[in-house]
Amino acid sequence: VIRVVDDQIGSITSAFNLAEICWKLIFLNNEYSSQDKLFPSILHWSDEGIISWFEVASAIKEISQEIGLIIDAPVIEAINSKGFIQTAYRPKYSVLGCFETEIITKQQRLNWKLSLTYILKNLLSYKK
């Protein structure tokens, strides 16, 4: 049994998608600088969608079973964050606003479940 908090809400971020947007922002920052335009000092990025950690864990299990990455899946149990010992404080709601980054880069965020499926299928390719 894997116990996962269901009352902490956020947006997950694929490292691949984050790296891609970071490169775009680096190049855009260079363009802005060459045109003496002010580039925003803070920008956010995450995959699209608002979910709990429990939903993420459940989706990992579901997708992994569907694609054959795992056979004997564990039971995923939802728990309240009060029942989960943490060394660091975690906010109940930590969704990032990515609208400005989408506008600057002209890139739409990929849905978190599509990103997760891509990652798990990539892992499956290493398993074979």
MMTF fields as JSON, N, C-alpha, C and O atoms, coordinates in Angstrom:
{
  "mmtfVersion": "1.0.0",
  "mmtfProducer": "UNKNOWN",
  "numBonds": 511,
  "numAtoms": 512,
  "numGroups": 128,
  "numChains": 1,
  "numModels": 1,
  "chainsPerModel": [1],
  "groupsPerChain": [128],
  "chainIdList": ["A"],
  "bondAtomList": [4, 2, 8, 6, 12, 10, 16, 14, 20, 18, 24, 22, 28, 26, 32, 30, 36, 34, 40, 38, 44, 42, 48, 46, 52, 50, 56, 54, 60, 58, 64, 62, 68, 66, 72, 70, 76, 74, 80, 78, 84, 82, 88, 86, 92, 90, 96, 94, 100, 98, 104, 102, 108, 106, 112, 110, 116, 114, 120, 118, 124, 122, 128, 126, 132, 130, 136, 134, 140, 138, 144, 142, 148, 146, 152, 150, 156, 154, 160, 158, 164, 162, 168, 166, 172, 170, 176, 174, 180, 178, 184, 182, 188, 186, 192, 190, 196, 194, 200, 198, 204, 202, 208, 206, 212, 210, 216, 214, 220, 218, 224, 222, 228, 226, 232, 230, 236, 234, 240, 238, 244, 242, 248, 246, 252, 250, 256, 254, 260, 258, 264, 262, 268, 266, 272, 270, 276, 274, 280, 278, 284, 282, 288, 286, 292, 290, 296, 294, 300, 298, 304, 302, 308, 306, 312, 310, 316, 314, 320, 318, 324, 322, 328, 326, 332, 330, 336, 334, 340, 338, 344, 342, 348, 346, 352, 350, 356, 354, 360, 358, 364, 362, 368, 366, 372, 370, 376, 374, 380, 378, 384, 382, 388, 386, 392, 390, 396, 394, 400, 398, 404, 402, 408, 406, 412, 410, 416, 414, 420, 418, 424, 422, 428, 426, 432, 430, 436, 434, 440, 438, 444, 442, 448, 446, 452, 450, 456, 454, 460, 458, 464, 462, 468, 466, 472, 470, 476, 474, 480, 478, 484, 482, 488, 486, 492, 490, 496, 494, 500, 498, 504, 502, 508, 506],
  "bondOrderList": [1, 1, 1, 1, 1, 1, 1, 1, 1, 1, 1, 1, 1, 1, 1, 1, 1, 1, 1, 1, 1, 1, 1, 1, 1, 1, 1, 1, 1, 1, 1, 1, 1, 1, 1, 1, 1, 1, 1, 1, 1, 1, 1, 1, 1, 1, 1, 1, 1, 1, 1, 1, 1, 1, 1, 1, 1, 1, 1, 1, 1, 1, 1, 1, 1, 1, 1, 1, 1, 1, 1, 1, 1, 1, 1, 1, 1, 1, 1, 1, 1, 1, 1, 1, 1, 1, 1, 1, 1, 1, 1, 1, 1, 1, 1, 1, 1, 1, 1, 1, 1, 1, 1, 1, 1, 1, 1, 1, 1, 1, 1, 1, 1, 1, 1, 1, 1, 1, 1, 1, 1, 1, 1, 1, 1, 1, 1],
  "groupList": [{"groupName": "VAL", "atomNameList": ["N", "CA", "C", "O"], "elementList": ["N", "C", "C", "O"], "formalChargeList": [0, 0, 0, 0], "bondAtomList": [1, 0, 2, 1, 3, 2], "bondOrderList": [1, 1, 2], "singleLetterCode": "V", "chemCompType": "L-PEPTIDE LINKING"}, {"groupName": "ILE", "atomNameList": ["N", "CA", "C", "O"], "elementList": ["N", "C", "C", "O"], "formalChargeList": [0, 0, 0, 0], "bondAtomList": [1, 0, 2, 1, 3, 2], "bondOrderList": [1, 1, 2], "singleLetterCode": "I", "chemCompType": "L-PEPTIDE LINKING"}, {"groupName": "ARG", "atomNameList": ["N", "CA", "C", "O"], "elementList": ["N", "C", "C", "O"], "formalChargeList": [0, 0, 0, 0], "bondAtomList": [1, 0, 2, 1, 3, 2], "bondOrderList": [1, 1, 2], "singleLetterCode": "R", "chemCompType": "L-PEPTIDE LINKING"}, {"groupName": "ASP", "atomNameList": ["N", "CA", "C", "O"], "elementList": ["N", "C", "C", "O"], "formalChargeList": [0, 0, 0, 0], "bondAtomList": [1, 0, 2, 1, 3, 2], "bondOrderList": [1, 1, 2], "singleLetterCode": "D", "chemCompType": "L-PEPTIDE LINKING"}, {"groupName": "GLN", "atomNameList": ["N", "CA", "C", "O"], "elementList": ["N", "C", "C", "O"], "formalChargeList": [0, 0, 0, 0], "bondAtomList": [1, 0, 2, 1, 3, 2], "bondOrderList": [1, 1, 2], "singleLetterCode": "Q", "chemCompType": "L-PEPTIDE LINKING"}, {"groupName": "GLY", "atomNameList": ["N", "CA", "C", "O"], "elementList": ["N", "C", "C", "O"], "formalChargeList": [0, 0, 0, 0], "bondAtomList": [1, 0, 2, 1, 3, 2], "bondOrderList": [1, 1, 2], "singleLetterCode": "G", "chemCompType": "PEPTIDE LINKING"}, {"groupName": "SER", "atomNameList": ["N", "CA", "C", "O"], "elementList": ["N", "C", "C", "O"], "formalChargeList": [0, 0, 0, 0], "bondAtomList": [1, 0, 2, 1, 3, 2], "bondOrderList": [1, 1, 2], "singleLetterCode": "S", "chemCompType": "L-PEPTIDE LINKING"}, {"groupName": "THR", "atomNameList": ["N", "CA", "C", "O"], "elementList": ["N", "C", "C", "O"], "formalChargeList": [0, 0, 0, 0], "bondAtomList": [1, 0, 2, 1, 3, 2], "bondOrderList": [1, 1, 2], "singleLetterCode": "T", "chemCompType": "L-PEPTIDE LINKING"}, {"groupName": "ALA", "atomNameList": ["N", "CA", "C", "O"], "elementList": ["N", "C", "C", "O"], "formalChargeList": [0, 0, 0, 0], "bondAtomList": [1, 0, 2, 1, 3, 2], "bondOrderList": [1, 1, 2], "singleLetterCode": "A", "chemCompType": "L-PEPTIDE LINKING"}, {"groupName": "PHE", "atomNameList": ["N", "CA", "C", "O"], "elementList": ["N", "C", "C", "O"], "formalChargeList": [0, 0, 0, 0], "bondAtomList": [1, 0, 2, 1, 3, 2], "bondOrderList": [1, 1, 2], "singleLetterCode": "F", "chemCompType": "L-PEPTIDE LINKING"}, {"groupName": "ASN", "atomNameList": ["N", "CA", "C", "O"], "elementList": ["N", "C", "C", "O"], "formalChargeList": [0, 0, 0, 0], "bondAtomList": [1, 0, 2, 1, 3, 2], "bondOrderList": [1, 1, 2], "singleLetterCode": "N", "chemCompType": "L-PEPTIDE LINKING"}, {"groupName": "LEU", "atomNameList": ["N", "CA", "C", "O"], "elementList": ["N", "C", "C", "O"], "formalChargeList": [0, 0, 0, 0], "bondAtomList": [1, 0, 2, 1, 3, 2], "bondOrderList": [1, 1, 2], "singleLetterCode": "L", "chemCompType": "L-PEPTIDE LINKING"}, {"groupName": "GLU", "atomNameList": ["N", "CA", "C", "O"], "elementList": ["N", "C", "C", "O"], "formalChargeList": [0, 0, 0, 0], "bondAtomList": [1, 0, 2, 1, 3, 2], "bondOrderList": [1, 1, 2], "singleLetterCode": "E", "chemCompType": "L-PEPTIDE LINKING"}, {"groupName": "CYS", "atomNameList": ["N", "CA", "C", "O"], "elementList": ["N", "C", "C", "O"], "formalChargeList": [0, 0, 0, 0], "bondAtomList": [1, 0, 2, 1, 3, 2], "bondOrderList": [1, 1, 2], "singleLetterCode": "C", "chemCompType": "L-PEPTIDE LINKING"}, {"groupName": "TRP", "atomNameList": ["N", "CA", "C", "O"], "elementList": ["N", "C", "C", "O"], "formalChargeList": [0, 0, 0, 0], "bondAtomList": [1, 0, 2, 1, 3, 2], "bondOrderList": [1, 1, 2], "singleLetterCode": "W", "chemCompType": "L-PEPTIDE LINKING"}, {"groupName": "LYS", "atomNameList": ["N", "CA", "C", "O"], "elementList": ["N", "C", "C", "O"], "formalChargeList": [0, 0, 0, 0], "bondAtomList": [1, 0, 2, 1, 3, 2], "bondOrderList": [1, 1, 2], "singleLetterCode": "K", "chemCompType": "L-PEPTIDE LINKING"}, {"groupName": "TYR", "atomNameList": ["N", "CA", "C", "O"], "elementList": ["N", "C", "C", "O"], "formalChargeList": [0, 0, 0, 0], "bondAtomList": [1, 0, 2, 1, 3, 2], "bondOrderList": [1, 1, 2], "singleLetterCode": "Y", "chemCompType": "L-PEPTIDE LINKING"}, {"groupName": "PRO", "atomNameList": ["N", "CA", "C", "O"], "elementList": ["N", "C", "C", "O"], "formalChargeList": [0, 0, 0, 0], "bondAtomList": [1, 0, 2, 1, 3, 2], "bondOrderList": [1, 1, 2], "singleLetterCode": "P", "chemCompType": "L-PEPTIDE LINKING"}, {"groupName": "HIS", "atomNameList": ["N", "CA", "C", "O"], "elementList": ["N", "C", "C", "O"], "formalChargeList": [0, 0, 0, 0], "bondAtomList": [1, 0, 2, 1, 3, 2], "bondOrderList": [1, 1, 2], "singleLetterCode": "H", "chemCompType": "L-PEPTIDE LINKING"}],
  "groupTypeList": [0, 1, 2, 0, 0, 3, 3, 4, 1, 5, 6, 1, 7, 6, 8, 9, 10, 11, 8, 12, 1, 13, 14, 15, 11, 1, 9, 11, 10, 10, 12, 16, 6, 6, 4, 3, 15, 11, 9, 17, 6, 1, 11, 18, 14, 6, 3, 12, 5, 1, 1, 6, 14, 9, 12, 0, 8, 6, 8, 1, 15, 12, 1, 6, 4, 12, 1, 5, 11, 1, 1, 3, 8, 17, 0, 1, 12, 8, 1, 10, 6, 15, 5, 9, 1, 4, 7, 8, 16, 2, 17, 15, 16, 6, 0, 11, 5, 13, 9, 12, 7, 12, 1, 1, 7, 15, 4, 4, 2, 11, 10, 14, 15, 11, 6, 11, 7, 16, 1, 11, 15, 10, 11, 11, 6, 16, 15, 15],
  "groupIdList": [1, 2, 3, 4, 5, 6, 7, 8, 9, 10, 11, 12, 13, 14, 15, 16, 17, 18, 19, 20, 21, 22, 23, 24, 25, 26, 27, 28, 29, 30, 31, 32, 33, 34, 35, 36, 37, 38, 39, 40, 41, 42, 43, 44, 45, 46, 47, 48, 49, 50, 51, 52, 53, 54, 55, 56, 57, 58, 59, 60, 61, 62, 63, 64, 65, 66, 67, 68, 69, 70, 71, 72, 73, 74, 75, 76, 77, 78, 79, 80, 81, 82, 83, 84, 85, 86, 87, 88, 89, 90, 91, 92, 93, 94, 95, 96, 97, 98, 99, 100, 101, 102, 103, 104, 105, 106, 107, 108, 109, 110, 111, 112, 113, 114, 115, 116, 117, 118, 119, 120, 121, 122, 123, 124, 125, 126, 127, 128],
  "secStructList": [7, 3, 3, 3, 3, 1, 1, 7, 3, 3, 7, 7, 7, 7, 2, 2, 2, 2, 2, 2, 2, 2, 2, 2, 2, 2, 2, 2, 2, 2, 2, 2, 2, 2, 6, 6, 7, 7, 7, 7, 1, 7, 7, 7, 7, 7, 7, 5, 7, 7, 3, 3, 2, 2, 2, 2, 2, 2, 2, 2, 2, 2, 2, 2, 2, 2, 2, 6, 1, 7, 1, 1, 7, 7, 7, 3, 3, 3, 3, 7, 4, 4, 4, 1, 7, 7, 1, 1, 7, 7, 7, 1, 3, 3, 7, 7, 7, 7, 2, 2, 2, 2, 2, 2, 2, 6, 7, 7, 7, 7, 5, 2, 2, 2, 2, 2, 2, 2, 2, 2, 2, 2, 2, 2, 2, 2, 2, 7],
  "xCoordList": [0.849, 0.0, 0.886, 1.812, 0.583, 1.282, 0.278, -0.776, 0.619, -0.263, 0.206, 1.376, -0.737, -0.403, -1.424, -2.628, -0.915, -1.813, -2.761, -2.382, -3.992, -5.004, -5.511, -6.422, -4.931, -5.404, -4.341, -4.47, -3.313, -2.339, -2.497, -2.254, -2.901, -3.263, -2.195, -1.705, -1.852, -0.85, -0.87, -1.862, 0.226, 0.412, 1.79, 2.78, 1.843, 3.136, 3.853, 3.242, 5.147, 5.949, 6.881, 7.665, 6.798, 7.722, 9.065, 9.122, 10.138, 11.472, 11.769, 12.428, 11.284, 11.483, 10.806, 11.418, 9.535, 8.808, 9.42, 9.482, 9.868, 10.493, 11.803, 12.076, 12.611, 13.875, 13.611, 14.305, 12.598, 12.257, 11.864, 12.301, 11.037, 10.592, 11.734, 11.8, 12.628, 13.791, 14.662, 15.125, 14.889, 15.679, 14.981, 15.628, 13.669, 12.931, 13.081, 13.273, 12.99, 13.093, 14.499, 14.652, 15.5, 16.875, 17.02, 17.561, 16.535, 16.634, 15.787, 16.208, 14.591, 13.751, 14.378, 14.285, 15.012, 15.69, 16.791, 16.975, 17.513, 18.548, 17.931, 18.475, 16.804, 16.11, 15.674, 15.879, 15.072, 14.627, 15.816, 15.723, 16.929, 18.122, 18.643, 19.026, 18.655, 19.168, 18.28, 18.726, 17.024, 16.08, 15.86, 14.971, 16.675, 16.547, 15.153, 14.662, 14.525, 13.22, 13.418, 14.333, 12.565, 12.653, 12.018, 10.853, 12.785, 12.304, 11.786, 12.424, 10.637, 10.101, 11.116, 11.831, 11.172, 12.15, 11.672, 12.489, 10.369, 9.827, 8.791, 7.836, 9.001, 8.044, 7.838, 8.75, 6.657, 6.335, 6.016, 5.617, 6.203, 5.847, 5.531, 6.231, 4.485, 4.144, 3.271, 2.793, 3.074, 2.134, 0.734, 0.482, -0.164, -1.516, -2.35, -2.304, -3.103, -4.018, -3.76, -2.638, -4.798, -4.734, -5.122, -6.213, -4.214, -4.414, -3.811, -3.009, -4.209, -3.614, -2.508, -2.43, -1.662, -0.604, -1.205, -0.642, -2.346, -3.038, -3.455, -3.304, -3.978, -4.374, -3.171, -3.278, -2.026, -0.806, -0.41, -0.147, -0.371, 0.017, -0.951, -0.53, -2.229, -3.238, -3.07, -3.216, -2.766, -2.559, -1.297, -1.286, -0.247, 0.978, 0.666, 1.095, -0.08, -0.459, -1.294, -1.004, -2.318, -3.247, -2.529, -2.672, -1.764, -1.072, -0.012, 0.134, 0.719, 1.766, 1.19, 1.801, 0.027, -0.637, -1.091, -0.905, -1.689, -2.199, -1.109, -1.343, 0.077, 1.142, 2.069, 2.99, 1.822, 2.626, 3.93, 4.828, 4.047, 5.259, 5.312, 6.382, 4.148, 4.066, 2.947, 1.964, 3.122, 2.106, 1.366, 0.139, 2.1, 1.499, 1.508, 2.46, 0.447, 0.38, 0.019, -0.777, 0.605, 0.265, -1.103, -1.661, -1.622, -2.849, -2.425, -1.488, -3.117, -2.848, -3.945, -5.13, -3.541, -4.504, -4.386, -3.293, -5.518, -5.546, -5.501, -6.226, -4.634, -4.585, -4.57, -4.221, -4.948, -4.913, -3.482, -2.774, -3.047, -1.666, -1.352, -0.186, -2.372, -2.137, -1.635, -0.962, -1.962, -1.524, -0.212, 0.21, 0.439, 1.68, 2.78, 2.702, 3.786, 4.871, 5.783, 6.321, 5.936, 6.759, 7.749, 7.405, 8.964, 9.94, 9.762, 10.126, 9.208, 9.005, 7.514, 6.73, 7.141, 5.753, 5.393, 6.167, 4.242, 3.739, 2.388, 1.497, 2.238, 0.953, -0.147, 0.12, -1.366, -2.517, -2.78, -3.267, -2.46, -2.722, -1.483, -1.108, -0.85, 0.395, 0.43, 1.411, -0.642, -0.734, -0.048, -0.294, 0.812, 1.516, 0.701, 0.041, 0.757, 0.139, 1.133, 2.171, 0.829, 1.772, 1.335, 1.95, 0.296, -0.285, 0.737, 0.813, 1.519, 2.493, 3.551, 3.963, 3.986, 4.98, 4.401, 5.083, 3.125, 2.467, 2.405, 2.62, 2.117, 2.021, 3.392, 3.523, 4.403, 5.748, 6.307, 6.898, 6.12, 6.71, 5.803, 6.236, 4.532, 3.53, 3.437, 3.232, 3.596, 3.521, 2.449, 2.407, 1.595, 0.551, 1.102, 1.865, 0.703, 1.168, 0.505, -0.644, 1.23, 0.724, 0.006, 0.47, -1.099, -1.84, -0.945, -0.172, -1.051, -0.191, -0.286, 0.71, -1.468, -1.629, -0.951, -0.408, -0.98, -0.265, 1.241, 1.95, 1.723, 3.148, 3.55, 4.592, 2.722, 3.006, 3.021, 3.882, 2.087, 2.041, 3.308, 3.875, 3.755, 4.986, 6.177, 6.983, 6.281, 7.386, 7.365, 8.395, 6.193, 6.084, 6.355, 6.981, 5.891, 6.197, 7.687, 8.257, 8.317, 9.763, 10.476, 11.436, 10.021, 10.599, 10.419, 11.312, 9.276, 9.003, 10.014, 10.423, 10.412, 11.389, 12.729, 13.458, 13.076, 14.331, 14.211, 15.207, 12.992, 12.754, 12.95, 13.348, 12.675, 12.736, 14.136, 14.346],
  "yCoordList": [-1.188, 0.0, 1.24, 1.365, 2.142, 3.431, 4.502, 4.656, 5.227, 6.283, 7.628, 7.995, 8.345, 9.612, 10.671, 10.417, 11.861, 12.937, 13.349, 13.425, 13.607, 14.005, 15.42, 15.868, 16.126, 17.486, 18.548, 19.692, 18.181, 19.156, 19.222, 18.244, 20.375, 20.563, 21.408, 22.396, 20.994, 21.745, 21.36, 20.839, 21.62, 21.26, 20.615, 21.151, 19.47, 18.816, 19.369, 19.974, 19.149, 19.661, 18.575, 18.019, 18.278, 17.355, 18.058, 19.19, 17.392, 17.977, 18.245, 19.229, 17.37, 17.568, 18.862, 19.68, 19.036, 20.246, 21.5, 22.548, 21.383, 22.523, 22.903, 24.086, 21.913, 22.192, 22.874, 23.82, 22.382, 22.966, 24.438, 25.281, 24.736, 26.126, 27.006, 28.185, 26.451, 27.228, 27.653, 28.793, 26.743, 27.107, 28.201, 29.14, 28.085, 29.128, 30.473, 31.505, 30.446, 31.697, 32.288, 33.509, 31.459, 31.941, 32.671, 33.776, 32.047, 32.686, 33.954, 34.952, 33.915, 35.111, 36.237, 37.405, 35.886, 36.898, 37.573, 38.787, 36.792, 37.36, 38.305, 39.377, 37.91, 38.779, 40.086, 41.17, 39.965, 41.157, 42.087, 43.298, 41.509, 42.308, 43.031, 44.199, 42.332, 42.953, 44.097, 44.964, 44.099, 45.151, 46.152, 47.0, 46.043, 46.899, 46.847, 47.843, 45.675, 45.467, 44.792, 43.989, 45.124, 44.565, 43.167, 42.999, 42.189, 40.813, 40.59, 41.035, 39.906, 39.689, 38.991, 38.089, 39.41, 38.827, 37.508, 36.693, 37.291, 36.039, 35.484, 36.164, 34.244, 33.539, 32.139, 31.561, 31.609, 30.273, 29.321, 29.74, 28.018, 26.999, 25.692, 25.283, 25.06, 23.709, 23.101, 23.794, 21.806, 21.186, 21.665, 22.077, 21.608, 22.124, 21.163, 19.949, 21.709, 20.922, 21.109, 21.385, 20.957, 21.111, 19.77, 19.256, 19.207, 17.856, 17.713, 18.539, 16.66, 16.329, 15.301, 14.669, 15.141, 14.128, 12.729, 11.851, 12.528, 11.237, 10.957, 9.838, 11.977, 11.81, 11.502, 10.721, 12.114, 11.835, 10.37, 9.662, 9.927, 8.542, 7.55, 6.531, 7.85, 6.972, 6.914, 5.85, 8.043, 8.085, 7.314, 6.617, 7.432, 6.669, 5.176, 4.432, 4.756, 3.343, 2.924, 1.914, 3.701, 3.376, 3.298, 2.319, 4.328, 4.374, 3.275, 2.618, 3.081, 2.049, 0.664, -0.157, 0.402, -0.885, -0.999, -2.037, 0.075, 0.062, -0.219, -0.937, 0.339, 0.18, -1.003, -1.288, -1.688, -2.857, -2.555, -3.397, -1.38, -1.026, -1.752, -2.157, -1.911, -2.687, -3.712, -3.508, -4.805, -5.86, -5.902, -5.806, -6.043, -6.093, -4.7, -4.305, -3.975, -2.589, -2.534, -3.338, -1.591, -1.435, -0.788, -0.225, -0.879, -0.162, 1.261, 1.477, 2.22, 3.632, 4.113, 4.062, 4.576, 4.99, 6.493, 7.012, 7.179, 8.617, 8.878, 8.256, 9.814, 10.229, 11.748, 12.428, 12.257, 13.684, 14.063, 13.264, 15.247, 15.654, 15.702, 15.625, 15.827, 15.802, 14.429, 14.314, 13.397, 12.047, 11.671, 10.517, 12.631, 12.376, 13.239, 14.467, 12.609, 13.346, 13.963, 13.271, 15.288, 16.026, 16.899, 17.476, 16.999, 17.881, 19.326, 20.257, 19.507, 20.863, 21.141, 20.241, 22.381, 22.798, 22.719, 23.154, 22.176, 22.119, 22.841, 22.523, 23.802, 24.511, 23.595, 22.642, 23.889, 23.108, 23.358, 22.475, 24.553, 24.929, 25.622, 26.695, 25.01, 25.592, 25.549, 25.109, 26.006, 26.051, 27.321, 28.414, 27.159, 28.302, 28.951, 28.267, 30.257, 30.987, 31.083, 31.731, 30.451, 30.362, 31.18, 31.089, 31.969, 32.707, 33.605, 33.624, 34.347, 35.28, 34.519, 34.974, 33.381, 32.584, 32.05, 32.013, 31.63, 31.156, 32.269, 32.02, 33.474, 34.605, 34.921, 35.071, 35.019, 35.381, 34.332, 34.674, 33.055, 31.979, 31.531, 30.823, 31.954, 31.502, 29.972, 29.34, 29.409, 27.952, 27.603, 28.144, 26.69, 26.215, 25.058, 24.228, 25.023, 23.953, 22.635, 22.608, 21.558, 20.218, 19.717, 19.956, 19.038, 18.484, 17.532, 16.771, 17.578, 16.789, 15.29, 14.576, 14.813, 13.376, 12.939, 11.836, 13.787, 13.489, 13.474, 12.606, 14.437, 14.466, 13.229, 12.628, 12.855, 11.671, 10.407, 9.545, 10.3, 9.146, 9.083, 8.007, 10.223, 10.281, 9.785, 8.988, 10.256, 9.865, 8.365, 7.698, 7.838, 6.406, 5.534, 4.48, 5.962, 5.193, 5.234, 4.255, 6.361, 6.462, 5.506, 4.845, 5.425, 4.48, 3.04, 2.208, 2.756, 1.411, 1.026, -0.132, 1.988, 1.693, 1.282, 0.516, 1.774, 1.378, 0.0, -0.703, -0.373, -1.668, -2.818, -3.911, -2.584, -3.652, -3.975, -4.851],
  "zCoordList": [0.0, 0.0, 0.0, 0.802, -0.909, -0.955, -0.545, -1.163, 0.492, 0.994, 0.438, 0.55, -0.161, -0.822, -0.418, -0.384, -0.113, 0.321, -0.808, -1.976, -0.412, -1.408, -1.188, -1.883, -0.23, 0.042, -0.257, 0.179, -0.985, -1.475, -2.986, -3.693, -3.463, -4.865, -5.558, -5.01, -6.77, -7.523, -8.985, -9.493, -9.647, -11.055, -11.169, -10.671, -11.823, -11.972, -13.2, -14.081, -13.233, -14.33, -14.828, -14.059, -16.092, -16.729, -16.894, -17.375, -16.497, -16.651, -18.13, -18.466, -19.004, -20.441, -20.903, -21.589, -20.519, -20.916, -20.304, -20.946, -19.062, -18.393, -19.079, -19.282, -19.436, -20.135, -21.473, -21.847, -22.19, -23.487, -23.35, -24.133, -22.351, -22.19, -21.689, -22.036, -20.883, -20.416, -21.587, -21.636, -22.531, -23.717, -24.516, -24.981, -24.675, -25.403, -24.702, -25.345, -23.377, -22.62, -22.709, -22.75, -22.737, -22.89, -24.225, -24.282, -25.292, -26.614, -26.688, -27.273, -26.094, -26.089, -25.283, -25.66, -24.179, -23.366, -24.179, -24.096, -24.956, -25.83, -26.862, -27.128, -27.437, -28.401, -27.74, -28.287, -26.557, -25.828, -25.573, -25.778, -25.125, -24.809, -26.047, -25.977, -27.179, -28.413, -28.885, -29.636, -28.444, -28.821, -27.682, -27.753, -26.639, -25.451, -24.825, -24.294, -24.894, -24.274, -22.914, -22.733, -21.987, -20.645, -20.619, -20.979, -20.198, -20.092, -18.672, -17.718, -18.503, -17.15, -16.242, -16.679, -14.986, -14.064, -13.468, -13.041, -13.435, -12.899, -13.869, -14.241, -14.266, -15.118, -14.548, -13.957, -14.725, -14.203, -15.345, -16.431, -15.074, -16.05, -15.339, -14.413, -15.782, -15.338, -16.424, -17.322, -16.326, -17.246, -16.885, -15.753, -17.843, -17.646, -16.811, -17.012, -15.885, -15.075, -13.594, -13.172, -12.827, -11.374, -10.761, -11.007, -9.955, -9.431, -8.039, -7.603, -7.361, -6.064, -6.274, -7.327, -5.273, -5.349, -5.447, -6.1, -4.797, -4.892, -6.338, -6.829, -7.011, -8.413, -9.301, -10.246, -9.0, -9.765, -9.58, -10.551, -8.324, -8.036, -8.687, -9.234, -8.624, -9.232, -10.748, -11.351, -11.357, -12.807, -13.196, -14.211, -12.405, -12.683, -12.673, -13.555, -11.671, -11.572, -12.79, -13.433, -13.094, -14.188, -15.539, -16.272, -15.854, -17.147, -17.222, -18.253, -16.137, -16.111, -16.347, -17.031, -15.789, -16.026, -17.479, -18.113, -18.003, -19.378, -20.403, -21.375, -20.194, -21.183, -20.879, -21.645, -19.76, -19.422, -18.715, -18.684, -18.155, -17.416, -16.072, -15.617, -15.443, -14.198, -14.32, -15.032, -13.615, -13.638, -12.308, -12.273, -11.23, -9.897, -9.29, -8.617, -9.536, -9.075, -7.59, -7.105, -6.885, -5.465, -5.3, -6.242, -4.105, -3.762, -3.428, -2.66, -4.008, -3.724, -2.782, -3.112, -1.618, -0.596, -0.352, -0.128, -0.398, -0.148, 1.351, 2.127, 1.745, 3.144, 3.216, 2.251, 4.359, 4.63, 4.987, 5.598, 4.623, 4.896, 6.39, 6.778, 7.226, 8.677, 9.124, 10.148, 8.362, 8.681, 8.023, 8.096, 7.382, 6.667, 7.271, 7.233, 7.818, 8.468, 7.402, 6.537, 7.496, 6.539, 7.296, 8.327, 6.797, 7.442, 6.986, 7.704, 5.806, 5.286, 5.132, 4.835, 5.335, 5.145, 3.666, 2.813, 3.364, 1.993, 1.963, 2.751, 1.064, 0.977, 0.452, -0.28, 0.826, 0.347, -1.134, -1.839, -1.6, -3.001, -3.54, -3.067, -4.53, -5.062, -6.587, -7.187, -7.196, -8.653, -9.151, -8.641, -10.15, -10.719, -11.835, -12.617, -11.896, -12.998, -14.144, -14.013, -15.251, -16.379, -17.585, -18.648, -17.436, -18.55, -19.245, -20.473, -18.466, -19.063, -19.867, -20.934, -19.367, -20.092, -21.387, -22.412, -21.342, -22.563, -23.612, -24.798, -23.18, -24.107, -24.708, -25.922, -23.859, -24.33, -25.285, -26.309, -24.95, -25.759, -26.901, -27.81, -26.843, -27.818, -27.823, -28.86, -26.632, -26.491, -25.469, -24.364, -25.872, -24.976, -24.146, -24.639, -22.891, -22.008, -22.382, -22.824, -22.201, -22.454, -21.202, -20.087, -21.372, -20.241, -19.445, -20.025, -18.135, -17.256, -17.527, -17.417, -17.878, -18.099, -19.401, -19.476, -20.416, -21.657, -21.417, -21.926, -20.641, -20.307, -19.524, -19.786, -18.57, -17.76, -18.618, -18.442, -19.526, -20.43, -21.274, -21.462, -21.782, -22.574, -21.744, -22.223, -20.511, -19.628, -19.362, -19.455, -19.033, -18.713, -19.936, -19.82, -21.094, -22.323, -22.615, -23.098, -22.324, -22.501, -21.551, -21.948, -20.301, -19.339, -19.824, -19.661, -20.414, -20.926, -21.999, -22.087, -22.804, -23.863, -23.284, -23.915, -22.086, -21.435, -20.786, -20.612, -20.434, -19.779, -20.752, -20.349, -22.024, -23.031, -23.443, -24.282]
}
